[in-house]
Amino acid sequence: MLLAVLTLVGEWYGRCYGCLEEERIGLLEIQSLIDPDGFYLREWVDSSNCCEWDGIECDNTTRRVIQLSLFDARDYSLGDWVLNASLFLPFKELRSLDLGYNGLVGCLENEGFEVLSSKLRELDLRENLFNNDKSILSCFNGNLSNMLLRNIMQSLDLSYNYMLKGSGFEIISSHLGKLENLDLSYNIFNDNILSHLRLRKLDILQSLRSWPSLKTLSLKDTNLSQGTFFNSSTLEELHLDNTSLPINFLQNIGALPALKVLSVGECDFYGTLPAQGWCELKNLKQLDLSRNNLGGSLPDCLGNLSSLQLFDVSQNQFTGNIASSPLTNLISLEFLSLSNNLFEVPTSMKPFMNHSSLKIFSSENNSLVTESVAFDNLIPKFQLIFFRLSKTTEALNIEIPDFLYYQYDLRVLDLSQNNITGMFPSWLLKNNTRLESLYLNENSFVGTLQLQDHPHPNMAELYISNNNMNGQIPKDICLIFPNLHNLRMAKNGFTGCIPSCLGNISSLSVLDLSNNQLSTVKLEQLTTIWLLNLSNNNLGGQILTSVFNSSASRFLYLHGMLPRWFVNYTDLVAIDLSKNHFKGPIPRDFCNLDQLLYLDLSENNLSGYIPSCLSPPSLIHVHLSKNRLSGPLPYGFYNSSSLVTMNLRDNSFTGSIPNWIGNLSSLSVLLLRANNFDGELPVQLWVLEELSILDVSQNQLSGTLPSCLGNLTFKESSQKAILDFEVSVLSRSIEKAYYETMGPPLVDSVYNLGEFFWVNFTKEEVIAFTTKNMYYGYKGKILSYMCGIDISNNNFVGAIPPEFGNLSKILSLNLSHNNLTGSIPATFSNLKQIESLDLSYNNLNGFIPPQLIEITTLEGFSVAHNNLSGKTPERKYQFGTFDESCYEENPFLCGPPLQNNCSEEAVPSQPVLHDEQGDDGFIDMEFFYISFGVCYTVVVMTIAAVLYINPYWRRMWLYFIEHCLDTCYYFVVASFLKFSNFRR
């Protein structure tokens, strides 16, 4: 009693007066050194109780600091930290010191950890920069007798330094006689450090000889690849995840009889499990073999591990029926994960009916096996808190397992993607009042959503999307589930009104009611929503702007006649309002959406100019096609260096294509088709190294084609094909259920459970482009490879630049319906990957280069309606497939498949074409004009010279001219008189 009173008095005294003045001054000195601006340690205020500061724990009796955590407390703008450990001298009773994630690179000379309190038991140096000999030696090379040699240090954490090497560990390892916990994970060891730790690649864990008291060793995510064991009677936990150990590693692990936790997930194990070694670990309680390539059936010796409580073999290739496996004998199991294997799992759970300790069971992506009716009504001895039976590999029409009728303590239930039939199981809610997460999506439930009358305050996540349910959403859903975080009811047949009370659930962050038949929205406010999806419904009416005030909203998908309420969502990253009936101008409020990555307002009736202030710096995809937008392109896009897709086709934009288009360094897709752009094509386009699709067809562009377009490289780009948003929503329900059953996680199995609940918001891009005389919608992998240029239906003049032949990766080139002249460049034979080439409806002349037949990828080709002459290309390879329409309306062109045949007399032999430019035809017009002018001048001058020299000819010439003039005069007079008499 007296001891309790003294403890209470000491605690009260400590709270009133805080730590000792000496230690307060020391703490404030540390703050001024590592956080001079007071940002990370802002609660360290001189006037407050220092024992209540973040990261500080004091002894209730002595008021001395016993625990000091400075993890991530240092301002990184200060650069690397060379520690003066004398800063911690005032803390005489310090037992635990955390200096993790502070940019620590070493210590001042003779001011290392040897000066710390002799009572220090835990030292945390994780996520620093101890990466060479000097850095590690500077902190541990002093007089360690005050701490390590007295065998006081029990726990040392040097994880996440990424590169530990050098002789520094020779000194450290010699003084770690009583070390119980050592964490060296997430490092890369060289042979030098491994030798000093006696932890060679050939003899991993031989270091146990130097650490007779070691209980926990973590070498996760290191470069260890081989090893054998030395006998240790103390080691209880061994973590070797994500190393490259061979499968025979497990055969030698039996030399660790005290081992209770073994984690070897993602170790590149392949083959079958050995039948000796690991099966001898009689005290083993937790075994994680997940994320390997193990196959075959589970060995019978697994049944020897009678103390096993956690067994995780998820993400392997194990086979066999669970009912005949050794798992049926492991009645001490509390956690069992079989997910992502090739197991056959009975839906009745009959093999585990006697496992009274079983609390967590997970089977995902396995085969489900139905059993006879005799097993359906078995009453299990277990009461699960987490149960997952999802993503069956076969489409079975099954019902909810009967054993669930006898479960009353479930927190998480996942039966998704099983094609389960029947009505919505409202009895599950009635039986499990503590249920927090219910996943029934992608099944075949029918009927209405029937809910129990009493509330379920613990329910946080309800997923019933992709079913066949109908009827109205219950109006009292908010009273029954007042604390919902995620509500997903998409792709059903729900009708009627969206309950207005959903807007009042302060915890709601995800609401997905898309792809239903809902007709009315009466949501009042959504203050915490970050995903709202109401698309593809029958929504109508008005929503007040002031109703939606969520500053947390990130994703928005809507459909129907809605006003501008979403402009208050300044954190929005994606807006898709496409395929609706919106009209009027784009609101200037869009300019406030600084975080926007994706904007799709296509296929509406929007009009007016694009706001000049609309320039989200991170914008990646913008789709404004098929509206009635007008005016010039706004200067606001000038700084959108992240822009990958600009789709403005089928509008009424005017003016020239601005030169600042060259600033869009990431631009891969530029679609300006069917507008009213004029002027020349800007030469700045050639600096767009990522450009792969250019469509400026059906405009009023003019001038010559810039030859620099031949410099485009057409790189493959997956970014233009898809936009991925991935959001981690590790269910708190899963984490809580694990903690209640297993305590703090010792292996990663709980995180393996949570991987299923990553939410992906994927927006697949669809780009429409004309090729092979068809209008295709490209998407996915095909879009990432697609490269093409379409400048058809404009007013371009001049010759086709021979540099276009350098576009060796182009798949489609359309120059049709312009006023191009000259010949077809012979360099087009270099377009080895082209599939569609359209040069029709121009004024091209000369021969068709015979080298074009070397293009074996060509599927669409047209030179119709030009002035080409000579013979058509030889009908071989791809050119053997092109019909008469590809060459029609070229009057001087002959040969198959045209009807007019070529004769040797009528058609001269075709000259050999130069590499850069072909001959212009059998009449060189430039030479013709020059020769005609010279001949005409010579004839006139010759006649003049003759008349000047010979007087007789000159008189006769003048007489002839006078006679002609008289004749013409009398002819005109006589004709006039006859015409006058005729009128009378």
C-alpha positions, 0 to 999 in steps of 0.5 A: 500500500505504501509503495502504491501511495509513493508511486502515485505521489511521485507521478503527481509530483512529476506531472506538476514539476516535470523533469529536472532543470538540468535535463530541461536545459539539455533538451532545449539545447538539443532542440536549438541544434537540430530544429532551430525553427521549432517545426518538428519539436514545436511542442517543446516549450520552456514553460511546459512540463518537459516530461509531457513533450513528444518523444520524452518519457520520465521516471515517475519517481526520480523525474529523470528522462529515461526515454528520448525519441528524436526520430525524424526530428532534425531539419534536413536542410541542415545537411548531414549530422556529425553527432556530438554525443555529449549532448546527452550527458545530462540524462544520467538515467537514459535507457532508450535513445532513438536517433533514427532518420536524422541524416546521421553520418558519424560522430565527433572524435571521442564524442561517440556513444561511449559517453552515453549513460551506462544504463542505456539498453536500447539504441535506435540508429535506423534510416541514417547514413552510416555507409562507410568505415569512418562513419561507423567507427567514429561513433563506436571506436572510443572507450566502450567500457562504460556501456558495451563492455559492462554488457548492458546494451540489449538492443541495437537497430542499424536498419535502413542504412542501405550500405553498411561496409568496412571494418567498423563492425569488427570493434562493435561485434567484439563488445556485443556479448549481451546483445539480445536484439539486433536489426541489420535489415535493409542494408547491403553488406560487403564481404568485409563487414560480413567477416567482422560479424562472422556472418559470411555468405557461406556461413550465415548465422555463424555469428550466433557463437559471438552472441550467446544471449541473442534472441532477435535477429533481423536481416530482411532485405539484405544481399545474403544468399547462402548460409548454414547454422551454428547451434543457438539455444537462445535465438527466438526470432529470425527474420530473413525476408526478401533475401536470396536463400536456397531451399535447402536453407530450411533443412539446416534450421533445426539447430535453433531449438528455441526458435519461435518466429521464422519469417522467410517471405519472398526469399525466392524459394522454389520447388517443394518444401523439404521434409526435415530441418524446419519440421523439427522446430517444436517451439515454433509459433509463427511461420511465414513462407509467403510470396515464394514459388513453393509448390506441391502439397504441404509435407506431412511433417508440418503436423509436428509443429503442434505449437504453431499459431500463425501459418502464412503460405500465401502467394505460392503454388501449393496444391491439394485439398485442404481436407487431407492436409496436415493443417487439420492436426494443427489445432493451435492455429490462430492465424491461417492464410492460404491465399493465392495458391492452387489449393482446394478449399471446402466451403463448409470449413469442415477440416477446421471445425475442431480448431477452437483457437482459430481467429483469422482465416484467409483464402483468396484465389483458390478453388472452392469445393462444395460438399454434401449436405451432411456437412452443411450444418456442422457447428464449429468450435471456433469464433472467427474475427476475420474470414476471407473466402474470395475470388474463387477460380471457378464460377460456382453458383454457391450460397453463403456457407452455413457455418457463418450462421454460427459466427457471432464475433466477426469484424471483417468478412470478405466473400467477394467475387464468388458468384454467390446467389440468394438474397442480401444476408441481413442476418450476418449483421444481426448476428455480428454486432461488432462487424466493421467491414463487409465485402460482398461485391461481385456476386449474384445477390438479388432483391432489395437491400434489407437492413436490421432496425438496430444500429451498427456503429462499428460498421465502417466499410460496406461493399456490395457493388456488382450484384443484381440488387434493386429497389430503393436505398433504405432511407434510414441507412445512415441511422443503421450505419452512422460511422461509415467510411466507405460505401460502394453500391455501384453496378446494381439496379437501385432506383429512386432517391439517394438518401440525403442523410449520407451527406451528414455522415462526417466520417464518409470518405468514399461514396460510389453509387455509379451505374444504377438507376438513381434519379434524385440527389438530395445530399446535404453536405460532404465535408470529408469525401475524397471519392464521389462517383455518381456517374451513369445514373438518371440524375437530374435537378439542381445541387446548390454550390454551397452544399458540397464543401469538401476540401478533401475530395480527390476524385469526381465522376458525375453524370447528369445536369449539375451546376458548378458546386465541385469548384470548391474541391480544390484538391481534386486530381481527376474530373470526368464530366464527359458524355453529358448535356452540360452547356455554357462556358467553362467556369473560371472557377476551374482555375482554382484546381491546382492539383488537377491531373485529369480533365475530361469535359468532352461530348457536351454542349460547352461553348465560349472560350477556355478560361485563360487562367486554366493552367493546372501545373500538374495536368496530364490529360485534357479532353475537351473534344466534341463541344462548341468551344471557340476562340484561340488556344489560351496562353494558360497551357503555356507552362503545362510541361506535364501535359501528355494528351491535349484533345481539342478536336471537333470544336470551333477554335480559331487563330493559329496554332501557337508557337508556345506549343513547343514548351509542352515537353511531355506532349505525346498526343495532340488532337486539333482535328475539325476546328477553324485553325489557320496559318502555318504549322508551327516549326516548334512541333519538332522539338516535342520529343515525346510527340507520337500522334498529331492530328490537325486535319479538317482545318484551314492551315496553309503554307508549306509543310515544315521539313523539320517534322521529319526529326520526330522520333515517335517514342513508345509511351505507356503514359498516354494510354492509361492514368493510374491512381492508387490509394492505400486503404489498409483497413483499420478493421483488419489491423485491429482484428490482428492486434486483438488476436496476435498482439503486435505483428512480428511478421508481415502477414497482416500487411499481406492481408491488407494488400487486397484493399489497395484501391485502384482508380484507373482511367484508360485513355481512348484516342480516336485517329483516322488510319486506313480510311477508318476512324479507330479508337486506340487504347491500352497497349496498342495506343502506347505503340501508335504513332501517326500524323494526319494533316489532311483536309487543309490548304498546304502547298508546295512539295512534300519534304523528303525529310518525311522519309526519316519517320522510320517508326511512323505507322500512319501518314495522311497528307490527302486533300491538300494542294501539294505539288511535286513528286512523291519522295523516294525516301518514303521507302524508308518508312519500314513500319508504316501501315497507312499512307494516303497522298490522295486529292493533291496535285502531285506529278511524276512517277510513283517511286518503285522502291515503295514496294519494299514496304511490307507493312503497308495495308492502306495506300492511296495516290488517287486524284493527282497528276501522276504518270508512268506505270503503277508499282509492280504488283508484288508484296503488299502492292498486290493487294491494292485495287483500282481505287488507290490509283484512280483519277491520274490521267497519265498513270497506267498499268494494273490494276488500272484499265489503261495498259502501258505501251512502250511507244507511249510510255518511255522507260522509267528513269532511275530515281535519286535517293532524295527526290524522284524525277518530275515526269516525262516533261520537265516543266521548268526546262520547258518554260526556259527553253520556250522563252529563249526560242521565242526571244530568238525568233522575234529578234531574228525577224527584226534583224532581217527586216532591219537589214533588207529594205525590200523585205521591210517594205513588203512586211509593212505593206502586209501589215497595212493590208491586214489592218484595212481588211479588218477595218472594212470587215468590221464596218460591213458587219456593223451595217448589216447588223443595223439593217437587220434591226430595222 
